[in-house]
């Protein structure tokens, strides 16, 4: 509890951003990919993001990167199979 209180004092501005735009912030954090999953998974706990917004933000935010990776893998598989 003390750790959370210290974080609250240091990052009060982040709490305002998260509380106003929970879903958008989760989508951005997941979409950008520069934030390690460990940190991106802790942020909802620290800032009390609802489970619904966490789930939807993760689903929407990870989908574009997953689509690109799957497409590249499929294309690479086609190239390997033709040779």
N, C-alpha and C positions, 0 to 999 in steps of 0.2 A: 504494500500500500504506500509506503514511503517513496518507493521508486516512481510509482505513478504520479504522486504528488509533485515530485521534483520535475518530472517530464511536463506536467501540466503547467508549472510555473515558467519553464523555459520555452515551451512551444505553444503558448496560448493562442498565437495567431494561426497556427496550423489547425488548432481545434475549431476555430471560427470557420476556416475554409472547409474543413471536413463536415461540420455540422450543417452548413448551408448547401453543400453540393456533394453529398456522400457518393451518389452513383457516378457522377461525372469524374470525381477525383479517383475512384477505383478504376474506372475505365482508362483514364490517362496513365495511372501507375502501371496497370497491366499492359497497356498498349505500347508504352515507351520502351519497356524492357531494360532500361538502365538501372532500375531499382531491383536488387536481388530479391528472389522470392521470399527469403527469410525475413527481410525487412517489410516487404509488401504484405506478408501474412501477419506481422505483428501490428501494423498500423491500424487495422480494423479493431483489434482488441484494445489498443491504447486509446483510440478515439471513439469507441462505442458505436461503430458503424453497424447498422442493422444487417441481419443475415441475408435478407432479400437483396439489399443493395450490394453486399459483398458478392453474392452468387451471380447476380446479373452483371455487375461490373467485371468480374473475372471472366464470365462467359463471353461477353461482348469484347472485352479488351484483349483476350488471348486468341480469339478466333482469327483475326487477320494474319497474325504471325504463324499460327498453326496451318492456315490455308496455304501460305507461301511455302512453308517447309514441306508440306505434303505434295504440293505441285512440283517443287524442285526434285523431290525424291522420285516422284512418278516419272518426270521427264528424264532424270538420270537413269532410272530403270529401263525406260524405253531405249535410250541410247546404248546401254550395256547389252540389251537383248538383241538389238539389230546388228551388233558387231560380232 
